[in-house]
Amino acid sequence: MSGHSKWATTKRQKAVVDAKRGALFTKIGNQIAIAARSGTDPAMNPSLAMVLEKARLANMPKANIERAIARVTSKEGAALMEETYEGYGPGGVGIIIEVATDNKNRTMPDVRNTLSKNGGRMADPGSVMFQFERKGVIVISDKGEDALMAALEAGAEDASEEEDGIEIITSPSDLMKVRQALVDAGMTVTSAELQYIATNNVPVDGENAEKLEKLLDALDDLDDVTAVHTNAE
């Protein structure tokens, strides 16, 4: 079900500066605090193990990780919640926005305003989500036929060679198992996370493509937003 679009596979990352790095650690820290509610032992809590892997790949300091886990017993950590918003962008593309917030009354207006200021709009729940599937997405820096075969032998549903390596699709429940199999096979994993993958992509180009990139960057910059997905091609 490859259907990978440049928008789904290309990270719209700006130059890494201290402010951006701090913002990323804050986002990951919120995800760790939420996941840790189901148990602070990653061996018994796959959701926590997955976010800790994300933290490791981002070179998040151990002290930051420990503070995030400790928040599970604090009032601040207990107030955090995960929300998913749906919207439309320039050219009618669908957008899924994942957030971790302690105040929906702040976060939802922020998301709505960002969409409206950049040629998009909020959508009714379910009106965009049906165009996506929840999947595990792993990227390895290795390339070539051997790496592709290793991915499929590890239990991947699909694998395709991209500019920066090979992108591997798994079922959500198999994400960490496939990731470990790839590591054991000597592959270099550069990211492993759950994403919403479009079942059908919507072509977008020209002015709409420029507007969409600006909108996606603006959503990424919101403190409470942890991930943004689109079906743009």
N, C-alpha and C positions, 0 to 999 in steps of 0.2 A: 504494500500500500504506500509505496514510497511517496510520490506526490510532493516531494520536498521543494519548497519555494525558496528563493533567495531571502525572503523576509523571515522564514521560519528557521533557516539554518545560519544566517549571517547575524552575528551579534553586533548590535549598533553601539559599539563601545567607543567612548572617547578616550583621550590620553589619560593614563592612570596618574592621578595626582592625589595628594593626601585627602582632599575633601571628598573626592569620588570614592576613594578606598574606604574612608570612614563611613560614608553612606552605604556602601555595599556591606560592610561588616554589621551595620545597624539592621539592615534588611535580613541578613542571614541570622543575626542574633535573635530577632523576633521569631523567625521560623524555628530556630532551635528551642526557644522557650515554649512555643506551642506544641511542638512534637514531644518534648520531654514530659508533658502532662500524662502521657500514656506509659511513662516509665523512663528512668534516667539511665538504664543499662541498654546501650545500643545493640547488644547481642540479643536482647529480648524485645527490642522495639525497632522494627525495620524503618519506620518513618524517621526516627531520630538518627539511625545509622546513615540514612540517605542524606539528611541535611548536614550531618557531621562530615560526610564525604565532600559535600559542596564547600563547606568551610575549609577543609584541608586543601582542596584544589585552589581556593582563593587565597591561600596562605594567611588565613585568619589566626591571630595569635592565640595560644592556648589559654591565656588569662581571659580573653574575650569570650571564648567558648565556655569556660567554667562559669563565668558570670552569667551567661545566657541560660545555662542549665539551672543555676541557682535561683533564677527568677521564677521557676515553676512554683516555689513555695511562697513567693512574695505577692503582695496585693497587685503590683504592677503587672507581673507575669500572668496572674489569674484573669486580669481584665482584657488581655489580648485575645483576639478572635480572628479567624480566617474568613474572608468573604470573596466572592467571585462576581464581578460585574460584566455585563455584556454591552457591546456598543457597535456602532457602524462608523467607518472612516471614509475618507475621500474615495470616490469611485464605488461606493457601496460595499466595501470589504467588511467582513466581520472581524470583531476584535474581542478577545477574552482577556480580562484584567484581573489578576489575582492580587489580593492585598492581605496584609496582617496589620490589624489596627486595634487600638484601645478606645476608639471613638468613631463609630460609623457616621455620626452626625457631622463630623469634620471630613472624613475620608470620601464619602459619596459625593458631596458637593465639589470637592477638589477634583475628583475624577470627571464629574459631569462638566465642570467649567473648562477643564483642560480639553475635553473632547470638543465642546462647542466653540472654543477659541481657535481650534485647529481643523475646522471643517468636518467634525464628526458629531455624533450624538449618542446618548444612552439608548439602549434597546430594552425591550421587555424581557424578563427572565425566560429563558428557553428559546427565544426567537433566533439566537445566534448559536447557542451551545449545540444544537442538534447537528450542526455542520462540522463538528469536531469530535475526535475520539481522544480519550486519555491514554497516553502511551509513555513507556520509558524510552528516553533518548540518551544514548551514549555516544561520545565522540572519542575516537582514538587517533593519535597522530600518525600511526602506521598506515602505509598504503600498499597496494598490490594484491595479487590474487591470493597469496598465502594469508594475508590479513583478513581479506573478505571471507575466506573459507573458515578461518579461526572464529570469526564472528558468528557465522551460521552454525558451526559445530558447538558453539557456546550456548546456543538456544535462541538466537535472534530471530525475529519474525521477518526482518528485512535488513539489508545493508547496502549502502551506496557510497561510492568514492566521491568526496567533495574536495574543494580546493585545499582545506586545512587538514585533511585526513579522511577517515571513514566514519560516516554517521550510521548508527545502528539503532533499529527500532525493536523494542521488546514489549511484552505485555507488562502492565504496571507491577504485577506481583513477581515478575521474573527479573526486574531491573537489577537488583543487587546481586542476584545469583549469576546473571550473565556478566556483570561487571567483574565479579571475582574470578570467573572462568577466564576472562580476557587477561586479567592481571597474571593469573597462573600460567597463561600461555605466552607470557612475555610481552604482551601489548602495552602501550603507554596510553592510559586513559586520561583525557584532558577535561572531560565533564561527564556527569551522569546524573540525570534528574528526570522528574516527571514533567511532561509538557502536554498541551492540547494540540493535536495534530489535525489539520484540516482534511476532511475526506474529499473535498473538491476545492480547487484553488480558483480565485477570481483574478483575471488579468488586470494589471494596473500599470500605467506608464505615463510618460510626459509630466504634465503639471500635477496630476493626481499622485504620481509616485513621489514627487518632491514634497507635496503636502503630507502624504502618509508618513514619510520618514521623519518629518518635523513633529508630527503628532505622536509617533511612537517614542521618539526621544523625550518629548515633554512628559508622557506618561511614565517612562522609565525614571525620570528625575523626581517624581513624587515620592516623598519619604516612605509612605505606607505601601507603595506598590512593590510587590516582590517578583512578578513575572507578567509579561505581556505576550499574547499570541495572536496571530492573524492568519486569515486564509488568502492573503494577497499573493499573487504569482509574479 
